[in-house]
């Protein structure tokens, strides 16, 4: 049998050679269209600001959306970019020839320092309109300011650093409060703390930056034209003055760490990039004579925070005279260099110039470029125009650069929302790993790409990397949709074949036991995966064939358990005589149908355990379905086997209270054939009422008779109420038993007497025991001596009957006396009744003339009336009206009939005469007399007082007003 793997390799080879069918397995290939769906906007989008300055722009600074620029000689122009239509203009008020040298704006946009070319400095706060002189700064040309980002506020700068053109670094603090608005010294102090020098002597402090690291460390970066200095130390907590003094308090012969480059532009500038969610910069770029030194900042380092440093050298068209860079700004992935007529953007990932923007000559020479650290906008100005660059989706092509330098994790990070780019990165990473023989990693990446499935599979097959192929198939299987059932089936089957092949190879190598166990665990995890459950279940026959072809019975059982194919598992155990395991599976799953199927086999080998399992299942099993297994099992007539069958049947009868006839009949047969001692007790426990007995009485009778259990037969006869047969059979066993049977028909004295006569005849004729026969007479009060005498032989003397005869005569005499007494009592009762009747005939009542009817309240004597013993009196018609509605229907009909007949007899028709030959008296023979009809009417109408009798009690739930007349009655009251 050729393996599925070999067949599929052949199909893959054929598929790879055919250009017309690229997806023989059916794994979908959904390549991405490499096209722009919309016009890409440039990363650095330039915008000219609609602003025409009244004078030349000397300097421009931006921070926190606050823009400040120096116009001409004497104007500071301020704009809150959030309120661009509300500009603010402040005059310096200088009457000398002083000009603005540089502007310095802190990170909050609140503090503006104006450095003049006359070595003087002015200060302007955002909340005021008047500049103030920093008198302590006089005599110093300021080149740089290092703002304090951690202690400053809108009215106080906190300790800051100031760098001069002579290489001096001063620490100072500027404070503005309402109490000092009219003072002359906003600068609290101005103290020299360090001198920066180069080989030729003091050099201007071009840039200053103050940052805080971990553990309270403070890092200060200062640059000159050729050197970059770093100072590291801790700022004392709560220090107001000379906060940075401890950092610079070092021995005179100790030089700080610095980087130096030989070339010189005459100045340098450093730029930093701060991510939006961080307060400290993460990267830097230093523009100096030889090029741009750029890298990242690592605040965890003890002495220097600069790391991953690289130098981007200027191209040949950049020289130190006419075409040298003026300014630099740093973004997340680029640094921008400002030249007199253009801007260049260089990618920090590969050092390539990716953007260049040339400005028209009409705008003039570019002067300065600066970046708002809070909002990321880049500002450029000439003497008369201001431009702004918005950085848009700077990371859009970063993935490609990271991919080209084999930094695939970063590349995937920057294209995770662009699936077409992510697919390219994954394919490149997969190929890179494959070439470097990292086959498992390559398989994982290939599984996530949209490359053709066959090409990748063949690639691993040709490289003989079965483990990587399995990893690829597993990942591909996990990526399939539930609707792709065909592909899922093929991959699942192929993976099963691969796992079985690998397990077969590893199993024979004892040195790879650990690898075998790991592979086995993976295979079992694969078989038990919820994702593959439906596919494996639908194709379980194929999987079982694969397992069988490899002879892997262990996993056949494991797979069958996972698929809940317990029938196959149990059948496997039974075939291999592992009955205990089979029973354990049955007991665990508790499937009654499997119990019925496998119990006949299991009970032949482990009867006690099987019966225990049945008992544990309780009512979940139908015992009638287990009887065939017990019948086959008990035919061997082994004592143990019979005992187990009886034990389960007794459990069903006594514990489960089973009432099915088959169960009771089978238990009865087991008792009759194998345990007769328990037969009678079982029958007696079942009772004597036939409707409460669950076994078949006729079957029980036949069974007991076949096995000669006469006492049991007698009991069955008694239950069947066949008392004569019971007595006949009991007399063969025990006379006392026959006596108990004879007393059973309580209601049929004739039968009882007949049964006792049978016993007496048996005692006299068979046992010839006169005393015992006399004892029968005393046991049954129905038998008399004269009933028994015919059974005795003629030679028996009267001495044996003397006592019985005397007792019989005494009983007759007593009975005669009782009859006489009853006759006398009956005569007296009849006499009293006749007297009561006569007394009732003579009884009467008196009615006064003024008496009225209890119903209508009219005089009683005007019409026929009734007088009741209770004293109530009613007119005939009033009583009839009250009684009639409450009479039963048949009495109403009878009353109406009597009234009609009475009317007919009282008013005979005058126009009709009796015909000749007819006897008028004879016509009335069949009709009741008038007096009889009146009596019948009285019996119905005047049976009882309508107010005192049952009629009133029965009408207690009837409403006083007839519901049909309720509305009419209610209206009459309005």
BELCORHU-V581285 format. One record per residue. N is the residue number from 1. PHI is phi in whole degrees, 0 to 359 (* if undefined). NEAR is the number of other ideal C-beta (glycine too) atoms within 12 Angstrom. D_FIRST is the distance of its C-alpha to the first C-alpha in Angstrom with 1 decimal. Layout:
n = <N	N>
phi = <PHI	PHI>
near = <NEAR	NEAR>
d_first = <D_FIRST	D_FIRST>
This chain:
n = <1	2	3	4	5	6	7	8	9	10	11	12	13	14	15	16	17	18	19	20	21	22	23	24	25	26	27	28	29	30	31	32	33	34	35	36	37	38	39	40	41	42	43	44	45	46	47	48	49	50	51	52	53	54	55	56	57	58	59	60	61	62	63	64	65	66	67	68	69	70	71	72	73	74	75	76	77	78	79	80	81	82	83	84	85	86	87	88	89	90	91	92	93	94	95	96	97	98	99	100	101	102	103	104	105	106	107	108	109	110	111	112	113	114	115	116	117	118	119	120	121	122	123	124	125	126	127	128	129	130	131	132	133	134	135	136	137	138	139	140	141	142	143	144	145	146	147	148	149	150	151	152	153	154	155	156	157	158	159	160	161	162	163	164	165	166	167	168	169	170	171	172	173	174	175	176	177	178	179	180	181	182	183	184	185	186	187	188	189	190	191	192	193	194	195	196	197	198	199	200	201	202	203	204	205	206	207	208	209	210	211	212	213	214	215	216	217	218	219	220	221	222	223	224	225	226	227	228	229	230	231	232	233	234	235	236	237	238	239	240	241	242	243	244	245	246	247	248	249	250	251	252	253	254	255	256	257	258	259	260	261	262	263	264	265	266	267	268	269	270	271	272	273	274	275	276	277	278	279	280	281	282	283	284	285	286	287	288	289	290	291	292	293	294	295	296	297	298	299	300	301	302	303	304	305	306	307	308	309	310	311	312	313	314	315	316	317	318	319	320	321	322	323	324	325	326	327	328	329	330	331	332	333	334	335	336	337	338	339	340	341	342	343	344	345	346	347	348	349	350	351	352	353	354	355	356	357	358	359	360	361	362	363	364	365	366	367	368	369	370	371	372	373	374	375	376	377	378	379	380	381	382	383	384	385	386	387	388	389	390	391	392	393	394	395	396	397	398	399	400	401	402	403	404	405	406	407	408	409	410	411	412	413	414	415	416	417	418	419	420	421	422	423	424	425	426	427	428	429	430	431	432	433	434	435	436	437	438	439	440	441	442	443	444	445	446	447	448	449	450	451	452	453	454	455	456	457	458	459	460	461	462	463	464	465	466	467	468	469	470	471	472	473	474	475	476	477	478	479	480	481	482	483	484	485	486	487	488	489	490	491	492	493	494	495	496	497	498	499	500	501	502	503	504	505	506	507	508	509	510	511	512	513	514	515	516	517	518	519	520	521	522	523	524	525	526	527	528	529	530	531	532	533	534	535	536	537	538	539	540	541	542	543	544	545	546	547	548	549	550	551	552	553	554	555	556	557	558	559	560	561	562	563	564	565	566	567	568	569	570	571	572	573	574	575	576	577	578	579	580	581	582	583	584	585	586	587	588	589	590	591	592	593	594	595	596	597	598	599	600	601	602	603	604	605	606	607	608	609	610	611	612	613	614	615	616	617	618	619	620	621	622	623	624	625	626	627	628	629	630	631	632	633	634	635	636	637	638	639	640	641	642	643	644	645	646	647	648	649	650	651	652	653	654	655	656	657	658	659	660	661	662	663	664	665	666	667	668	669	670	671	672	673	674	675	676	677	678	679	680	681	682	683	684	685	686	687	688	689	690	691	692	693	694	695	696	697	698	699	700	701	702	703	704	705	706	707	708	709	710	711	712	713	714	715	716	717	718	719	720	721	722	723	724	725	726	727	728	729	730	731	732	733	734	735	736	737	738	739	740	741	742	743	744	745	746	747	748	749	750	751	752	753	754	755	756	757	758	759	760	761	762	763	764	765	766	767	768	769	770	771	772	773	774	775	776	777	778	779	780	781	782	783	784	785	786	787	788	789	790	791	792	793	794	795	796	797	798	799	800	801	802	803	804	805	806	807	808	809	810	811	812	813	814	815	816	817	818	819	820	821	822	823	824	825	826	827	828	829	830	831	832	833	834	835	836	837	838	839	840	841	842	843	844	845	846	847	848	849	850	851	852	853	854	855	856	857	858	859	860	861	862	863	864	865	866	867	868	869	870	871	872	873	874	875	876	877	878	879	880	881	882	883	884	885	886	887	888	889	890	891	892	893	894	895	896	897	898	899	900	901	902	903	904	905	906	907	908	909	910	911	912	913	914	915	916	917	918	919	920	921	922	923	924	925	926	927	928	929	930	931	932	933	934	935	936	937	938	939	940	941	942	943	944	945	946	947	948	949	950	951	952	953	954	955	956	957	958	959	960	961	962	963	964	965	966	967	968	969	970	971	972	973	974>
phi = <*	291	287	297	298	297	298	287	300	298	293	292	298	295	293	292	277	253	275	273	232	263	224	294	282	91	290	294	244	241	292	268	280	274	215	276	278	213	293	285	276	294	296	255	262	274	217	276	279	284	210	245	292	291	222	294	273	269	207	213	226	220	199	52	68	252	250	231	219	262	247	61	259	226	239	249	254	240	222	274	298	286	228	296	274	234	289	227	233	234	264	284	75	269	254	270	268	295	233	287	272	208	246	228	240	288	291	268	75	262	244	240	253	248	268	262	286	265	62	236	226	242	231	222	268	298	270	235	246	233	279	229	276	266	293	287	270	299	93	234	272	278	251	204	225	256	286	265	274	248	240	281	215	290	247	214	279	72	298	230	250	231	249	251	286	261	83	269	242	246	253	209	209	245	226	234	219	296	285	245	297	257	280	246	230	291	280	288	202	208	234	287	235	193	239	264	224	245	299	276	125	302	226	302	275	289	215	224	218	244	225	247	256	277	59	74	286	241	244	238	248	229	236	248	291	234	236	235	260	231	238	232	181	248	271	296	293	76	288	267	249	54	295	265	298	293	288	263	278	233	303	297	274	264	261	288	290	209	247	228	233	287	287	217	270	95	195	211	210	243	235	231	240	243	299	295	266	234	259	242	296	246	212	218	212	249	272	220	295	274	157	237	267	225	178	249	248	243	281	275	285	286	246	228	269	282	216	52	284	220	243	261	275	295	290	294	279	259	232	273	245	275	235	253	292	257	220	218	229	236	249	295	233	219	239	251	251	259	249	303	231	201	233	240	247	245	285	284	278	232	73	264	284	252	206	213	232	263	263	288	295	296	280	92	284	287	255	206	232	217	240	284	294	274	249	79	281	251	242	228	220	251	286	221	223	238	239	225	252	258	271	239	47	297	270	299	249	295	303	293	291	295	297	293	257	64	261	287	298	292	298	292	297	267	225	293	263	233	299	293	284	298	297	295	296	297	297	293	295	298	295	298	295	296	294	266	62	263	292	295	297	297	296	299	287	300	295	267	269	257	294	296	298	296	298	290	298	297	299	286	294	294	277	58	249	294	296	294	298	297	297	298	295	296	294	294	297	293	271	287	277	301	285	273	286	296	299	297	297	295	295	297	294	296	296	298	298	295	297	295	299	293	296	297	289	286	295	278	250	293	288	248	297	296	295	298	294	295	295	297	296	296	296	294	296	296	293	265	295	300	293	267	300	297	296	296	293	291	241	295	295	295	296	296	296	299	297	293	295	268	67	266	292	300	279	299	294	299	293	297	295	298	280	60	269	291	298	293	296	293	299	297	295	294	296	259	58	260	288	297	295	299	294	297	296	301	293	284	275	56	263	294	294	290	299	297	285	258	298	303	281	293	290	289	245	228	299	296	294	294	295	299	294	298	298	295	290	61	288	291	254	267	299	296	283	263	299	303	296	290	296	297	288	279	290	287	60	281	300	296	296	297	297	293	297	295	300	289	295	296	299	296	284	273	269	276	55	293	242	290	296	298	293	294	296	292	297	298	293	294	297	296	269	236	222	295	297	267	294	294	296	296	296	293	293	291	100	242	270	298	285	256	262	259	267	278	297	294	295	297	296	295	295	293	293	298	263	71	267	293	299	295	297	300	297	295	301	298	295	281	61	263	288	296	296	296	292	302	286	292	295	283	251	203	295	299	296	296	298	295	288	291	276	290	286	297	275	249	292	297	293	299	298	298	292	292	296	300	293	298	302	296	295	283	276	268	268	52	244	293	298	292	294	296	295	296	298	285	281	233	283	275	272	245	298	292	286	266	305	297	279	275	288	291	279	284	281	290	304	289	249	306	298	294	293	299	299	294	296	300	296	295	298	298	293	296	297	296	295	299	298	296	294	298	297	295	296	295	295	296	297	295	295	297	295	295	294	296	293	293	294	269	277	213	220	256	238	282	297	275	295	237	292	291	263	259	66	263	306	285	280	289	224	302	216	239	240	258	300	286	106	283	230	224	298	302	291	292	296	299	295	282	275	306	299	260	280	298	299	292	287	298	296	295	296	298	294	295	295	297	295	294	295	294	282	278	232	287	286	281	277	252	234	291	290	293	83	252	257	299	293	290	293	269	297	271	262	289	287	298	296	294	294	297	298	295	295	298	300	276	281	253	299	202	294	291	266	248	267	292	302	294	294	291	266	293	267	272	291	293	249	300	304	288	253	296	298	298	295	294	295	291	273	280>
near = <12	11	21	29	30	17	18	29	27	19	26	33	19	19	25	25	16	15	10	9	17	22	26	29	34	22	36	20	22	17	18	20	11	11	10	10	10	6	7	13	16	22	27	34	20	32	22	22	28	12	25	15	26	16	21	25	37	34	35	45	41	40	34	27	26	38	38	45	42	45	33	23	23	26	30	42	36	38	29	22	26	14	13	18	11	11	23	24	22	27	23	34	19	23	9	13	10	25	24	38	27	37	39	41	39	38	37	26	32	31	43	45	44	43	36	35	23	24	19	29	41	38	46	41	37	29	22	25	17	19	31	32	27	40	22	25	37	21	19	34	26	42	39	39	43	45	37	34	30	23	25	27	23	22	25	26	40	33	40	44	46	44	45	37	27	24	30	34	45	39	40	43	36	43	33	33	18	12	10	20	17	13	17	13	22	36	35	29	26	31	25	25	34	34	25	43	25	28	14	13	12	22	33	38	43	41	39	41	40	43	36	29	28	17	15	17	26	37	41	45	41	44	45	45	35	30	36	43	41	36	38	32	28	22	33	19	12	9	20	18	20	24	36	40	27	23	33	31	18	17	8	9	5	11	18	28	23	27	27	26	27	16	23	23	33	20	30	44	43	42	36	40	33	27	18	13	7	18	18	30	33	28	34	41	46	45	42	39	32	26	30	43	37	40	30	26	33	23	26	16	21	16	19	29	35	34	19	19	24	24	24	33	18	28	19	7	16	28	16	19	9	12	22	28	42	31	38	45	42	43	39	31	36	42	45	45	41	37	32	27	25	28	35	35	37	36	33	38	31	21	24	21	25	28	28	23	30	15	25	16	13	11	25	21	25	36	31	34	42	37	38	30	36	22	24	28	31	43	45	40	40	31	23	26	30	37	34	31	35	22	32	19	22	32	27	23	28	33	35	30	29	29	32	22	21	18	22	33	19	23	33	28	19	28	30	19	14	24	20	23	28	27	30	31	35	37	31	31	35	37	26	24	28	29	16	14	13	22	30	25	28	36	33	29	35	43	34	29	34	27	33	28	39	33	30	40	41	29	28	33	29	19	21	13	27	31	29	33	39	36	33	44	41	32	29	40	34	23	26	28	16	15	10	20	18	21	27	32	27	32	39	38	36	41	41	42	36	40	40	37	27	30	35	25	18	25	24	12	15	10	10	17	14	13	19	23	15	18	29	26	18	24	38	23	19	38	38	21	22	14	21	34	21	18	31	35	24	18	27	29	18	23	39	31	21	35	35	21	21	30	14	29	21	23	34	32	30	28	40	31	27	29	29	20	27	30	24	30	36	35	26	30	31	29	18	17	15	22	29	21	26	37	34	23	32	40	28	19	25	20	24	22	18	33	36	26	22	38	43	24	28	40	40	23	22	30	34	23	23	37	36	22	36	41	26	21	31	21	17	23	33	23	39	22	24	40	33	21	32	37	23	19	33	35	19	18	14	16	14	19	29	28	23	35	43	35	28	41	41	29	27	35	31	21	17	22	15	29	18	23	23	27	34	35	30	37	42	43	34	36	34	33	24	28	26	23	14	27	33	26	17	34	34	18	22	33	17	24	13	20	12	14	28	30	39	24	33	21	24	38	30	20	30	33	21	16	23	17	31	28	31	39	36	40	37	40	35	37	33	25	22	26	34	28	25	38	37	25	31	35	31	19	25	18	29	21	28	41	31	25	39	38	28	29	23	12	9	17	17	13	24	27	25	23	38	41	32	35	45	42	28	31	31	31	21	18	20	18	21	30	19	25	37	30	24	38	35	22	24	27	17	26	35	26	30	18	26	36	26	17	31	26	14	9	9	21	11	16	12	24	26	16	19	30	21	14	20	25	18	15	20	17	14	14	15	14	14	14	14	14	14	14	14	14	14	14	14	14	14	14	14	14	14	14	14	14	13	12	12	12	10	9	12	10	15	10	19	12	10	10	22	22	28	25	25	20	13	19	17	27	17	16	20	21	29	34	26	23	16	17	16	29	35	35	30	27	21	29	38	29	18	29	35	24	18	27	26	15	12	11	22	19	15	21	30	19	19	28	24	16	23	25	16	18	21	13	11	15	11	6	5	11	10	14	9	7	7	12	11	15	11	11	14	19	10	8	17	19	16	20	12	17	26	22	17	23	32	23	18	28	37	31	23	27	26	34	23	17	22	15	25	19	15	16	18	11	8	14	12	11	14	12	12	9	13	14	13	13	15	11	9	10	9	7>
d_first = <0.0	3.8	6.3	9.2	11.5	10.5	10.6	13.8	15.4	15.2	16.8	19.3	20.3	20.9	22.8	24.9	26.0	27.1	30.4	30.4	27.4	27.8	26.0	22.5	21.5	24.8	26.3	30.0	32.2	35.8	37.8	41.4	44.2	46.3	49.7	52.8	53.4	56.9	59.4	59.0	62.3	63.2	62.8	66.5	68.3	72.0	74.8	78.5	80.7	83.4	86.2	89.2	91.0	94.8	94.8	92.6	89.7	90.2	87.4	84.7	82.7	80.2	78.8	77.6	78.4	82.0	83.1	86.3	87.8	91.1	93.1	95.9	98.3	98.9	96.2	93.1	91.0	88.6	86.0	83.8	80.8	80.0	83.5	83.8	86.7	88.9	89.6	92.0	94.4	96.4	99.1	99.5	103.3	103.7	106.8	106.2	103.9	100.9	97.5	94.1	92.1	88.9	87.8	85.7	84.1	82.4	78.9	80.4	82.6	85.7	87.5	88.5	90.2	92.1	92.8	95.9	96.6	99.9	98.0	98.4	95.9	96.1	94.0	93.1	91.4	89.5	91.7	95.0	96.7	98.7	97.7	99.0	99.8	98.0	101.1	99.4	97.1	100.0	100.0	96.2	94.1	90.9	87.6	85.0	84.6	82.0	81.9	81.2	78.3	78.6	82.2	83.6	84.7	86.4	89.8	89.0	86.9	86.5	86.8	85.7	85.7	87.7	87.4	90.3	90.8	92.3	89.1	90.5	88.5	90.4	89.4	91.1	90.9	92.1	93.1	94.5	96.1	98.8	101.3	100.8	100.7	104.3	103.9	103.6	100.8	97.4	95.9	96.2	96.1	95.1	94.3	93.1	90.1	88.7	89.2	86.4	87.0	85.4	86.4	89.4	90.6	90.3	87.9	87.5	85.1	83.0	80.6	80.4	77.5	77.6	74.3	73.5	70.5	69.2	71.5	74.5	74.4	76.1	75.0	77.5	76.6	79.5	79.5	82.1	81.9	79.8	78.8	76.6	77.8	76.2	78.1	76.5	78.2	78.9	81.4	83.6	83.2	86.2	87.8	89.9	91.5	90.0	86.5	84.9	87.5	85.4	82.6	85.0	87.1	85.8	87.8	89.5	87.6	84.2	82.6	79.9	76.4	76.3	74.4	76.5	75.9	78.4	78.9	81.3	81.5	84.7	82.8	79.4	77.6	74.7	72.6	70.3	67.4	67.3	64.4	65.4	64.4	66.0	69.7	69.2	68.1	64.7	65.2	68.2	69.2	72.4	74.0	76.0	77.2	74.0	71.7	70.0	68.8	66.2	63.9	63.3	65.4	64.2	66.8	65.2	66.3	69.5	71.6	70.1	68.2	67.2	63.6	61.0	64.0	63.6	66.3	66.2	68.6	70.8	69.9	72.4	74.1	75.3	78.5	80.9	83.8	83.4	79.7	78.9	77.1	79.3	77.2	73.7	71.7	68.3	65.6	62.1	60.5	63.4	66.9	69.5	72.3	75.5	77.3	80.6	79.0	75.4	72.7	69.5	66.5	64.3	60.9	60.8	57.1	57.2	60.9	60.8	63.6	61.9	65.1	68.5	71.4	74.6	77.8	80.5	83.7	85.7	84.5	85.9	84.4	81.9	83.5	81.1	77.7	77.0	74.3	74.8	72.8	72.6	71.5	69.9	72.0	73.2	76.9	78.5	82.1	84.6	88.3	88.2	84.6	82.0	78.3	75.4	71.7	69.2	65.9	63.1	59.4	59.8	56.3	54.7	53.5	53.4	49.6	49.3	51.6	49.8	46.5	48.0	49.1	45.7	47.1	44.3	45.2	48.7	47.4	45.2	48.2	50.4	48.0	46.4	48.2	47.1	43.3	43.4	44.9	42.7	39.6	41.1	41.8	38.4	36.8	39.3	38.7	35.0	35.4	38.1	35.9	33.0	35.4	36.8	33.3	33.7	30.2	30.1	33.4	32.3	29.2	31.6	34.0	31.5	30.2	33.8	34.4	33.9	32.2	29.3	26.1	23.9	26.4	26.5	22.8	22.4	25.4	24.0	20.6	22.7	24.9	22.0	23.4	20.6	23.2	25.4	22.6	22.0	25.7	25.9	23.3	25.1	28.5	27.3	26.0	29.4	31.2	29.7	31.9	31.3	31.3	28.3	25.8	23.1	23.2	23.3	20.2	18.2	19.7	19.3	15.6	15.3	17.7	15.9	12.8	15.4	17.3	14.7	13.8	17.6	18.4	16.0	17.8	21.2	21.0	21.2	24.2	27.3	29.4	27.5	27.9	29.9	27.4	24.7	27.0	27.8	24.3	23.6	26.8	25.8	22.4	24.4	27.0	24.5	23.2	26.8	28.2	30.5	29.6	25.9	26.8	26.9	23.7	21.8	23.6	22.9	19.1	19.0	16.7	13.9	14.9	14.9	11.3	10.5	13.1	11.9	8.4	10.6	13.1	15.8	18.2	21.1	19.9	18.7	22.4	23.6	21.9	23.0	26.5	26.5	25.5	28.2	25.7	27.8	27.1	23.5	25.0	27.7	25.5	23.3	26.6	28.0	25.0	25.5	29.3	30.0	32.7	34.8	32.1	31.3	35.0	35.3	32.8	34.7	38.0	36.9	35.5	38.3	36.4	38.5	36.0	33.6	36.6	37.3	33.8	33.3	36.9	37.0	34.4	35.7	39.3	38.7	37.9	39.6	42.4	44.8	42.4	41.0	44.6	45.4	42.5	43.9	47.3	46.1	44.6	48.0	48.6	45.1	44.1	45.6	46.7	46.8	43.0	42.9	45.3	42.7	41.0	44.5	45.5	42.6	43.1	46.9	46.8	46.3	49.9	49.3	52.0	49.7	47.4	50.5	51.9	48.8	48.8	52.6	52.2	49.8	51.9	55.0	53.4	52.7	56.2	58.2	56.3	54.4	57.3	55.0	56.9	54.4	55.8	52.6	52.5	56.2	55.9	53.1	54.9	58.0	56.2	55.0	58.6	60.1	57.8	57.2	59.6	62.9	64.9	63.1	63.4	67.0	66.8	63.8	65.8	68.8	66.9	65.5	69.1	71.3	70.9	68.6	67.5	66.2	64.3	60.6	60.0	60.7	64.3	64.1	60.8	62.4	65.5	63.6	61.4	64.5	66.4	63.6	63.5	67.3	67.6	71.1	71.9	68.6	69.6	73.0	71.5	69.3	72.3	74.2	71.5	71.5	75.3	75.8	78.7	80.3	77.1	76.7	80.2	80.0	76.8	78.2	81.4	79.2	78.0	80.6	83.8	83.4	80.0	81.7	84.4	81.9	80.3	83.7	84.6	81.5	82.8	85.2	86.2	86.7	89.8	90.1	86.7	87.3	90.5	88.8	86.2	88.9	90.8	87.7	87.7	91.4	91.3	88.5	90.5	93.7	92.4	89.4	90.4	94.2	94.7	97.7	97.4	93.8	94.8	97.5	94.9	92.9	96.0	96.1	92.4	92.6	95.5	94.8	96.0	99.6	101.3	102.2	98.5	97.8	100.9	99.8	96.9	99.4	101.0	104.7	105.7	104.6	107.7	108.5	108.5	104.7	105.1	108.2	106.6	104.1	107.0	109.1	106.3	105.7	109.4	109.5	106.5	108.2	111.5	109.6	107.9	111.2	112.7	109.8	110.3	114.1	113.4	110.9	113.5	116.2	114.0	113.1	116.8	117.6	114.8	116.0	119.5	118.4	116.4	119.5	121.6	119.0	118.9	122.7	122.9	120.4	122.5	125.5	123.8	124.7	124.6	127.1	126.6	128.9	130.0	128.4	124.9	122.2	118.8	116.0	113.8	116.1	119.0	121.6	124.4	123.0	125.9	125.7	122.8	121.2	119.5	117.5	118.5	115.9	116.5	115.1	117.9	116.1	117.7	116.2	117.4	115.7	114.2	113.1	111.4	109.7	108.4	107.0	105.5	104.0	101.0	99.8	100.0	96.9	96.3	97.5	100.7	101.4	101.1	103.4	105.9	106.1	106.5	109.4	111.1	111.0	112.4	115.1	116.1	116.4	118.7	120.9	121.5	121.8	122.1	125.7	124.9	123.2	125.2	124.1	124.2	126.5	125.4	123.0	123.6	123.0	122.7	120.0	117.8	117.6	116.7	113.0	113.5	114.0	117.5	118.2	118.7	115.3	113.6	115.3	114.2	110.6	110.8	112.3	109.5	106.9	108.8	110.7	108.4	108.4	109.8	107.7	108.3	107.9	105.4	101.7	101.8	102.6	99.8	97.2	98.3	98.0	94.8	96.3	97.6	101.4	101.0	99.1	96.0	97.0	100.4	99.4	99.6	103.0	104.3	103.2	104.9	108.1	108.3	108.1>
